[in-house]
Amino acid sequence: MEIDPQQLQMKQAQQQEQQERETTKKSIIGQVLSQEAAARLNTICLAKPDKGKQLEAFIINLATSGRLMGKMSEPELISIVEQLNKQTSKNTKVKFDRRRAALDSDSD
């Protein structure tokens, strides 16, 4: 199975673009967050990657639109996390099927 050189070139270009975007993102976040806030963001990214990406995108949007003056402190980051949690809160509902549970009796 031969690899098409054109496909290989395209894949390398995509990887390079992805790396450049990551570098730019880390640079912006490093400039606008205090050390404590950056540590908190890293913890969030490790625990909940989806929430972390959403928060990073929100912070970058604030920074690039000019709505963020100075470095963001940890309490400010926490308030943003709470706001995002209110917007994206999910109602969890547990449904317990008693009929199926009655069939799985351990008393046999």
C-alpha positions as CSV (number, residue, x, y, z in Angstrom):
1,M,0.0,0.0,0.0
2,E,1.6,3.2,-1.2
3,I,1.0,6.6,0.4
4,D,0.2,9.3,-2.0
5,P,2.8,12.2,-1.5
6,Q,0.1,14.7,-2.1
7,Q,-2.1,13.3,0.8
8,L,1.0,13.1,3.0
9,Q,1.7,16.8,2.3
10,M,-1.9,17.8,3.1
11,K,-1.8,15.8,6.3
12,Q,1.4,17.5,7.4
13,A,0.0,20.9,6.5
14,Q,-3.1,20.2,8.6
15,Q,-1.0,19.1,11.6
16,Q,1.2,22.2,11.3
17,E,-1.9,24.4,11.2
18,Q,-3.3,22.6,14.3
19,Q,0.0,23.1,16.2
20,E,0.0,26.8,15.2
21,R,-3.5,27.2,16.5
22,E,-2.6,25.5,19.8
23,T,0.5,27.7,20.2
24,T,-1.6,30.8,19.6
25,K,-4.3,29.7,22.0
26,K,-1.8,28.9,24.8
27,S,0.0,32.2,24.2
28,I,-3.3,34.2,24.5
29,I,-4.4,32.3,27.6
30,G,-0.9,32.8,29.1
31,Q,-1.1,36.5,28.6
32,V,-4.6,37.1,30.0
33,L,-4.7,34.7,33.0
34,S,-2.9,35.0,36.3
35,Q,-0.9,32.0,37.4
36,E,-3.7,30.8,39.8
37,A,-6.3,31.2,37.1
38,A,-4.2,29.3,34.6
39,A,-3.7,26.5,37.1
40,R,-7.4,26.4,37.7
41,L,-8.1,26.2,33.9
42,N,-5.6,23.4,33.5
43,T,-7.3,21.5,36.3
44,I,-10.7,22.0,34.6
45,C,-9.3,20.8,31.3
46,L,-7.9,17.7,32.9
47,A,-11.2,16.9,34.7
48,K,-13.6,17.9,32.0
49,P,-12.0,18.4,28.6
50,D,-15.2,19.6,26.9
51,K,-15.9,22.2,29.6
52,G,-12.2,23.2,29.4
53,K,-12.3,23.8,25.7
54,Q,-15.5,25.8,26.0
55,L,-13.9,27.9,28.7
56,E,-10.7,28.4,26.7
57,A,-12.8,29.5,23.7
58,F,-14.8,31.9,25.9
59,I,-11.6,33.5,27.4
60,I,-10.0,33.8,24.0
61,N,-13.1,35.5,22.6
62,L,-13.1,37.9,25.5
63,A,-9.4,38.7,25.0
64,T,-9.6,39.1,21.2
65,S,-12.7,41.3,21.4
66,G,-11.1,43.6,23.9
67,R,-13.5,43.0,26.7
68,L,-10.8,41.8,29.0
69,M,-8.7,44.4,30.6
70,G,-5.6,43.2,32.4
71,K,-5.0,39.7,33.7
72,M,-7.9,37.6,34.8
73,S,-7.7,36.5,38.4
74,E,-8.9,33.1,39.8
75,P,-12.1,34.5,41.3
76,E,-13.0,36.1,38.0
77,L,-12.4,32.7,36.2
78,I,-14.5,31.0,38.8
79,S,-17.4,33.4,38.2
80,I,-17.1,32.7,34.4
81,V,-17.2,29.0,35.1
82,E,-20.3,29.4,37.2
83,Q,-22.0,31.5,34.4
84,L,-21.1,28.8,31.8
85,N,-22.5,26.1,34.2
86,K,-25.8,28.0,34.5
87,Q,-26.0,28.3,30.7
88,T,-25.2,24.6,30.0
89,S,-26.8,23.0,33.0
90,K,-28.4,19.6,32.2
91,N,-31.3,18.2,34.0
92,T,-30.5,14.6,34.9
93,K,-33.3,12.3,35.3
94,V,-33.0,8.7,36.6
95,K,-35.7,6.3,35.7
96,F,-35.9,3.1,37.8
97,D,-37.8,0.2,36.2
98,R,-39.2,-1.8,39.1
99,R,-40.4,-4.7,36.9
100,R,-36.9,-5.5,35.7
101,A,-35.5,-5.2,39.2
102,A,-38.2,-7.6,40.5
103,L,-37.1,-10.3,38.0
104,D,-33.4,-10.1,39.1
105,S,-34.0,-11.3,42.7
106,D,-31.0,-12.7,44.5
107,S,-33.1,-14.8,46.8
108,D,-33.1,-17.8,44.5
